[in-house]
Amino acid sequence: MTQVHPKSAGSQSPRYAFIKANWHADIVNRALEGFTQLIPAEQVDIFDVPGAFEMPLLARDLARSGRYAAIAAAALVVDGGIYRHDFVAQAVVDGLMRAGMDSDIPVLSVSLTPHNFQETEHHKRIFSEHFVQKGREAAEAALMIGKTRAQLAIAA
């Protein structure tokens, strides 16, 4: 299947979707900051969801819409002491991968599951900085995948 780069109406610029979970929003929102350091904010549509578990379904729907060149999804899944975080994190990553594979649109995960997150200023600062970096990496991946797929389409 040839990759088509979705464009916004009347524009030559590809559109990108960015999904972010509201849990730990002060940290997760930093990924969007990193993402828009490389992809202009005016090319990014932002979608909020309650938590990480809701991201794959929305990612699939956004990918199927045909509006986006790539979709990034960001969440911080922490150990709340009830051994739920491991299977939530695995389900999220699996669901995001499946959304991309089923739709033929890149779906990128900026979903992190630290082993030892604590609600301290030190950890909040460390993970906030890390999310900026991970957002940039997701943008780099989106741009690189788009470029490679466009080259493949030209060569075909």
KEDRENTI-580993 format. One record per residue: chain; residue in one letter; x, y, z of N, C-alpha, C in turn; residue number from 1. Coordinates in Angstrom, 2 decimals, padded with zeros to 5 digits, always signed. Example, Ala and Ser with C-alpha at 12.3 -4.5 7.8 and 13.67 -1.06 7.14 Angstrom:
2
- A A +013.19 -005.69 +007.80 +012.30 -004.50 +007.80 +013.20 -003.30 +007.80 1
- A S +012.85 -002.25 +007.08 +013.67 -001.06 +007.14 +012.90 +000.03 +007.87 2
END
This chain:
156
- A M +000.84 -001.18 +000.00 +000.00 +000.00 +000.00 +000.88 +001.24 +000.00 1
- A T +000.61 +002.20 -000.87 +001.38 +003.43 -000.94 +000.95 +004.36 +000.19 2
- A Q +001.93 +004.90 +000.88 +001.65 +005.83 +001.97 +001.24 +007.17 +001.39 3
- A V +000.12 +007.67 +001.80 -000.34 +008.99 +001.43 -000.16 +009.88 +002.65 4
- A H +000.49 +011.02 +002.46 +000.68 +011.94 +003.57 -000.52 +012.86 +003.66 5
- A P -001.34 +012.71 +004.69 -002.52 +013.56 +004.83 -002.12 +015.03 +004.91 6
- A K -002.92 +015.84 +004.29 -002.71 +017.29 +004.31 -003.94 +017.95 +004.89 7
- A S -003.73 +019.10 +005.50 -004.89 +019.86 +005.95 -005.47 +020.59 +004.75 8
- A A -006.72 +020.96 +004.84 -007.39 +021.62 +003.73 -006.63 +022.88 +003.31 9
- A G -006.29 +022.97 +002.04 -005.63 +024.14 +001.50 -004.17 +024.29 +001.91 10
- A S -003.58 +023.26 +002.47 -002.20 +023.35 +002.96 -001.38 +022.20 +002.40 11
- A Q -000.08 +022.41 +002.31 +000.81 +021.35 +001.88 +001.48 +020.67 +003.07 12
- A S +001.18 +021.11 +004.25 +001.83 +020.59 +005.45 +001.08 +019.37 +005.99 13
- A P +001.81 +018.32 +006.31 +001.14 +017.15 +006.91 +000.63 +017.50 +008.30 14
- A R -000.41 +016.81 +008.72 -000.99 +016.98 +010.05 -000.52 +015.83 +010.93 15
- A Y -000.40 +016.11 +012.21 -000.01 +015.12 +013.20 -001.00 +015.19 +014.36 16
- A A -001.30 +014.05 +014.93 -002.15 +013.99 +016.12 -001.27 +013.68 +017.32 17
- A F -001.59 +014.31 +018.44 -000.87 +014.07 +019.69 -001.91 +013.80 +020.77 18
- A I -001.89 +012.57 +021.28 -002.81 +012.16 +022.35 -002.04 +012.21 +023.66 19
- A K -002.66 +012.79 +024.68 -001.98 +012.82 +025.98 -002.96 +012.44 +027.09 20
- A A -002.47 +011.60 +027.97 -003.26 +011.15 +029.11 -003.24 +012.23 +030.19 21
- A N -004.37 +012.39 +030.88 -004.48 +013.43 +031.89 -003.85 +013.07 +033.24 22
- A W -003.62 +011.78 +033.50 -002.93 +011.42 +034.74 -001.52 +011.96 +034.67 23
- A H -001.10 +012.65 +035.71 +000.23 +013.27 +035.77 +000.43 +014.24 +034.60 24
- A A -000.61 +015.01 +034.31 -000.58 +015.93 +033.17 +000.58 +016.92 +033.24 25
- A D +000.98 +017.32 +034.44 +002.08 +018.27 +034.56 +003.36 +017.70 +033.97 26
- A I +003.52 +016.39 +034.00 +004.69 +015.73 +033.43 +004.43 +015.34 +031.97 27
- A V +003.30 +014.72 +031.70 +002.97 +014.21 +030.36 +002.91 +015.34 +029.34 28
- A N +002.39 +016.50 +029.72 +002.29 +017.62 +028.79 +003.65 +018.08 +028.28 29
- A R +004.69 +017.77 +028.99 +006.03 +018.15 +028.56 +006.44 +017.41 +027.28 30
- A A +005.87 +016.22 +027.05 +006.16 +015.49 +025.80 +005.66 +016.28 +024.60 31
- A L +004.51 +016.91 +024.73 +003.99 +017.74 +023.65 +004.93 +018.92 +023.39 32
- A E +005.47 +019.47 +024.46 +006.45 +020.55 +024.32 +007.64 +020.10 +023.46 33
- A G +008.17 +018.92 +023.76 +009.28 +018.39 +022.97 +008.88 +018.10 +021.54 34
- A F +007.69 +017.54 +021.34 +007.19 +017.20 +020.01 +007.11 +018.45 +019.13 35
- A T +006.59 +019.54 +019.71 +006.42 +020.76 +018.93 +007.70 +021.58 +018.81 36
- A Q +008.78 +021.11 +019.38 +010.07 +021.73 +019.11 +010.55 +021.38 +017.69 37
- A L +010.06 +020.26 +017.16 +010.47 +019.82 +015.82 +009.35 +019.88 +014.79 38
- A I +008.13 +019.71 +015.23 +006.97 +019.78 +014.34 +006.16 +021.00 +014.76 39
- A P +005.93 +021.94 +013.86 +005.23 +023.18 +014.24 +003.87 +022.90 +014.89 40
- A A +003.59 +023.62 +015.95 +002.35 +023.43 +016.71 +001.11 +023.57 +015.83 41
- A E +001.18 +024.41 +014.81 +000.00 +024.59 +013.94 -000.27 +023.36 +013.07 42
- A Q +000.64 +022.40 +013.04 +000.42 +021.16 +012.31 -000.02 +020.02 +013.23 43
- A V -000.20 +020.31 +014.52 -000.49 +019.28 +015.51 -001.88 +019.48 +016.11 44
- A D -002.70 +018.45 +016.02 -004.00 +018.44 +016.69 -003.83 +017.66 +018.00 45
- A I -004.30 +018.23 +019.09 -004.09 +017.67 +020.42 -005.39 +017.07 +020.95 46
- A F -005.26 +015.88 +021.51 -006.41 +015.16 +022.07 -006.07 +014.68 +023.47 47
- A D -006.93 +015.00 +024.42 -006.76 +014.55 +025.80 -007.63 +013.33 +026.06 48
- A V -007.10 +012.40 +026.84 -007.87 +011.23 +027.29 -007.67 +011.11 +028.80 49
- A P -008.58 +010.43 +029.49 -008.46 +010.32 +030.95 -007.15 +009.69 +031.40 50
- A G -006.78 +008.57 +030.79 -005.57 +007.86 +031.19 -004.97 +007.13 +030.02 51
- A A -003.90 +006.41 +030.28 -003.17 +005.70 +029.23 -004.03 +004.64 +028.55 52
- A F -004.86 +003.96 +029.32 -005.63 +002.85 +028.78 -006.57 +003.27 +027.65 53
- A E -006.95 +004.53 +027.63 -007.87 +005.03 +026.60 -007.16 +005.45 +025.31 54
- A M -005.86 +005.49 +025.31 -005.13 +005.99 +024.14 -005.23 +005.10 +022.90 55
- A P -005.09 +003.78 +022.99 -005.09 +002.98 +021.76 -006.37 +003.09 +020.92 56
- A L -007.52 +003.13 +021.56 -008.76 +003.24 +020.80 -008.83 +004.55 +020.04 57
- A L -008.49 +005.65 +020.71 -008.49 +006.94 +020.03 -007.43 +006.98 +018.94 58
- A A -006.25 +006.41 +019.21 -005.20 +006.37 +018.19 -005.68 +005.63 +016.95 59
- A R -006.36 +004.51 +017.15 -006.90 +003.76 +016.02 -007.90 +004.60 +015.23 60
- A D -008.81 +005.27 +015.93 -009.83 +006.08 +015.26 -009.19 +007.25 +014.50 61
- A L -008.21 +007.89 +015.11 -007.52 +009.00 +014.43 -006.75 +008.50 +013.22 62
- A A -006.10 +007.36 +013.34 -005.36 +006.79 +012.21 -006.31 +006.44 +011.07 63
- A R -007.43 +005.84 +011.40 -008.39 +005.46 +010.36 -009.03 +006.67 +009.67 64
- A S -008.98 +007.83 +010.32 -009.60 +009.02 +009.73 -008.88 +009.46 +008.45 65
- A G -007.61 +009.07 +008.29 -006.85 +009.47 +007.12 -006.36 +010.90 +007.16 66
- A R -006.53 +011.58 +008.28 -006.13 +012.98 +008.39 -004.69 +013.19 +008.81 67
- A Y -004.04 +012.16 +009.32 -002.75 +012.36 +009.97 -001.62 +011.55 +009.34 68
- A A -000.46 +012.19 +009.25 +000.74 +011.51 +008.76 +001.29 +010.58 +009.84 69
- A A +001.09 +010.95 +011.11 +001.52 +010.12 +012.24 +000.76 +010.56 +013.49 70
- A I +000.73 +009.67 +014.45 +000.06 +009.93 +015.72 +001.02 +009.57 +016.84 71
- A A +001.14 +010.47 +017.80 +001.96 +010.19 +018.99 +001.03 +010.14 +020.20 72
- A A +001.34 +009.27 +021.14 +000.52 +009.12 +022.34 +001.42 +009.11 +023.56 73
- A A +001.12 +009.98 +024.54 +001.98 +010.14 +025.71 +001.22 +009.86 +027.00 74
- A A +001.88 +009.11 +027.89 +001.31 +008.81 +029.20 +002.42 +008.43 +030.16 75
- A L +002.15 +008.61 +031.43 +003.04 +008.15 +032.49 +002.22 +007.16 +033.32 76
- A V +002.60 +005.89 +033.25 +001.90 +004.83 +033.98 +002.76 +004.47 +035.18 77
- A V +002.27 +004.77 +036.37 +003.08 +004.56 +037.57 +002.50 +003.43 +038.43 78
- A D +003.37 +002.88 +039.24 +003.00 +001.83 +040.17 +002.25 +002.47 +041.34 79
- A G +000.94 +002.21 +041.38 +000.13 +002.76 +042.45 +000.02 +001.84 +043.65 80
- A G +000.81 +000.78 +043.67 +000.82 -000.12 +044.81 -000.15 -001.27 +044.71 81
- A I -000.85 -001.40 +043.58 -001.83 -002.50 +043.45 -001.52 -003.39 +042.25 82
- A Y -000.29 -003.38 +041.80 +000.17 -004.20 +040.68 -000.82 -004.17 +039.51 83
- A R -001.10 -002.99 +039.05 -001.94 -002.79 +037.88 -001.13 -002.18 +036.75 84
- A H -000.09 -001.46 +037.09 +000.65 -000.68 +036.11 +001.30 -001.53 +035.03 85
- A D +001.79 -002.72 +035.37 +002.46 -003.56 +034.37 +001.53 -003.97 +033.25 86
- A F +000.33 -004.48 +033.61 -000.53 -004.91 +032.51 -001.18 -003.74 +031.80 87
- A V -001.38 -002.61 +032.46 -001.88 -001.42 +031.77 -000.84 -000.96 +030.75 88
- A A +000.40 -000.84 +031.17 +001.46 -000.39 +030.27 +001.59 -001.33 +029.07 89
- A Q +001.57 -002.63 +029.31 +001.70 -003.59 +028.21 +000.51 -003.50 +027.26 90
- A A -000.69 -003.38 +027.81 -001.89 -003.26 +026.96 -001.84 -001.99 +026.12 91
- A V -001.36 -000.91 +026.70 -001.28 +000.36 +025.97 -000.30 +000.26 +024.82 92
- A V +000.89 -000.23 +025.08 +001.91 -000.33 +024.03 +001.45 -001.30 +022.93 93
- A D +000.89 -002.43 +023.33 +000.37 -003.39 +022.34 -000.75 -002.77 +021.51 94
- A G -001.65 -002.05 +022.18 -002.77 -001.42 +021.47 -002.32 -000.34 +020.51 95
- A L -001.34 +000.45 +020.92 -000.83 +001.49 +020.02 -000.16 +000.87 +018.80 96
- A M +000.62 -000.17 +019.03 +001.27 -000.86 +017.91 +000.23 -001.44 +016.96 97
- A R -000.77 -002.06 +017.51 -001.83 -002.65 +016.69 -002.57 -001.57 +015.90 98
- A A -002.83 -000.42 +016.53 -003.50 +000.68 +015.82 -002.69 +001.11 +014.60 99
- A G -001.39 +001.20 +014.76 -000.54 +001.57 +013.64 -000.49 +000.51 +012.56 100
- A M -000.33 -000.73 +012.98 -000.23 -001.82 +012.00 -001.55 -002.02 +011.25 101
- A D -002.66 -001.89 +011.94 -003.97 -002.08 +011.31 -004.36 -000.94 +010.38 102
- A S -003.85 +000.25 +010.65 -004.26 +001.42 +009.87 -003.23 +001.85 +008.83 103
- A D -002.01 +001.34 +008.92 -000.90 +001.72 +008.04 -000.46 +003.16 +008.27 104
- A I -000.75 +003.70 +009.46 -000.33 +005.04 +009.86 +000.60 +004.87 +011.06 105
- A P +001.74 +005.53 +011.08 +002.63 +005.40 +012.24 +001.96 +005.90 +013.53 106
- A V +001.97 +005.05 +014.54 +001.47 +005.41 +015.87 +002.65 +005.23 +016.82 107
- A L +003.08 +006.33 +017.42 +004.30 +006.35 +018.22 +003.96 +006.46 +019.70 108
- A S +004.67 +005.70 +020.51 +004.43 +005.69 +021.94 +005.45 +006.55 +022.69 109
- A V +004.92 +007.44 +023.50 +005.72 +008.20 +024.45 +005.17 +007.84 +025.83 110
- A S +004.92 +006.56 +026.01 +004.32 +006.05 +027.24 +005.41 +005.40 +028.07 111
- A L +005.62 +005.95 +029.26 +006.68 +005.47 +030.12 +006.12 +004.86 +031.40 112
- A T +006.79 +003.83 +031.88 +006.40 +003.13 +033.10 +007.62 +002.99 +034.00 113
- A P +007.89 +004.02 +034.80 +009.07 +003.93 +035.66 +008.85 +002.93 +036.80 114
- A H +009.92 +002.29 +037.20 +009.83 +001.33 +038.30 +009.72 +002.01 +039.66 115
- A N +010.29 +003.17 +039.79 +010.38 +003.81 +041.10 +009.96 +005.27 +041.07 116
- A F +008.78 +005.58 +040.56 +008.32 +006.96 +040.56 +007.73 +007.31 +041.92 117
- A Q +008.13 +008.46 +042.42 +007.57 +008.98 +043.67 +007.14 +010.41 +043.43 118
- A E +006.09 +010.82 +044.12 +005.56 +012.18 +043.97 +006.43 +013.19 +044.71 119
- A T +007.70 +013.23 +044.34 +008.62 +014.20 +044.93 +009.02 +015.21 +043.86 120
- A E +009.46 +016.37 +044.28 +009.90 +017.38 +043.31 +011.06 +016.85 +042.46 121
- A H +011.95 +016.10 +043.09 +013.09 +015.53 +042.36 +012.62 +014.63 +041.22 122
- A H +011.73 +013.68 +041.50 +011.25 +012.77 +040.45 +010.41 +013.52 +039.42 123
- A K +009.60 +014.44 +039.85 +008.79 +015.21 +038.90 +009.69 +015.96 +037.92 124
- A R +010.76 +016.55 +038.44 +011.68 +017.29 +037.57 +012.38 +016.36 +036.60 125
- A I +012.88 +015.23 +037.09 +013.58 +014.28 +036.24 +012.67 +013.78 +035.12 126
- A F +011.46 +013.36 +035.49 +010.56 +012.81 +034.47 +010.01 +013.89 +033.55 127
- A S +009.83 +015.11 +034.04 +009.41 +016.21 +033.16 +010.45 +016.45 +032.08 128
- A E +011.70 +016.49 +032.46 +012.78 +016.68 +031.49 +012.85 +015.50 +030.52 129
- A H +012.66 +014.31 +031.05 +012.71 +013.10 +030.21 +011.57 +013.11 +029.18 130
- A F +010.40 +013.58 +029.58 +009.28 +013.62 +028.65 +009.50 +014.62 +027.53 131
- A V +010.18 +015.73 +027.79 +010.51 +016.66 +026.71 +011.37 +015.93 +025.69 132
- A Q +012.39 +015.23 +026.14 +013.26 +014.47 +025.25 +012.48 +013.41 +024.48 133
- A K +011.62 +012.68 +025.16 +010.84 +011.63 +024.50 +009.88 +012.22 +023.47 134
- A G +009.34 +013.40 +023.73 +008.50 +014.08 +022.76 +009.27 +014.44 +021.50 135
- A R +010.50 +014.95 +021.69 +011.36 +015.25 +020.54 +011.67 +013.98 +019.75 136
- A E +011.97 +012.90 +020.47 +012.26 +011.63 +019.78 +011.05 +011.14 +018.99 137
- A A +009.86 +011.31 +019.50 +008.66 +010.90 +018.76 +008.50 +011.75 +017.50 138
- A A +008.77 +013.04 +017.61 +008.70 +013.92 +016.43 +009.75 +013.51 +015.40 139
- A E +010.97 +013.23 +015.87 +012.01 +012.77 +014.94 +011.59 +011.49 +014.24 140
- A A +011.00 +010.57 +014.97 +010.55 +009.30 +014.38 +009.45 +009.55 +013.37 141
- A A +008.49 +010.41 +013.71 +007.39 +010.71 +012.78 +007.92 +011.30 +011.48 142
- A L +008.85 +012.24 +011.60 +009.42 +012.86 +010.40 +010.25 +011.87 +009.59 143
- A M +011.04 +011.05 +010.26 +011.88 +010.08 +009.56 +011.05 +009.02 +008.86 144
- A I +010.04 +008.52 +009.53 +009.17 +007.50 +008.92 +008.46 +008.10 +007.71 145
- A G +007.96 +009.32 +007.84 +007.30 +009.98 +006.73 +008.21 +010.16 +005.53 146
- A K +009.43 +010.58 +005.79 +010.41 +010.78 +004.72 +010.75 +009.46 +004.03 147
- A T +010.99 +008.43 +004.81 +011.33 +007.11 +004.24 +010.17 +006.55 +003.44 148
- A R +008.97 +006.67 +003.96 +007.82 +006.14 +003.23 +007.55 +006.91 +001.95 149
- A A +007.80 +008.23 +001.98 +007.65 +009.03 +000.76 +008.67 +008.61 -000.28 150
- A Q +009.90 +008.33 +000.14 +010.93 +007.86 -000.78 +010.56 +006.51 -001.37 151
- A L +010.00 +005.64 -000.56 +009.55 +004.32 -001.06 +008.44 +004.48 -002.09 152
- A A +007.54 +005.42 -001.85 +006.43 +005.65 -002.79 +006.94 +006.18 -004.12 153
- A I +007.95 +007.04 -004.09 +008.53 +007.58 -005.32 +009.25 +006.51 -006.10 154
- A A +009.94 +005.63 -005.38 +010.71 +004.55 -006.02 +009.79 +003.48 -006.62 155
- A A +008.59 +003.37 -006.12 +007.68 +002.29 -006.58 +007.08 +002.59 -007.94 156
END
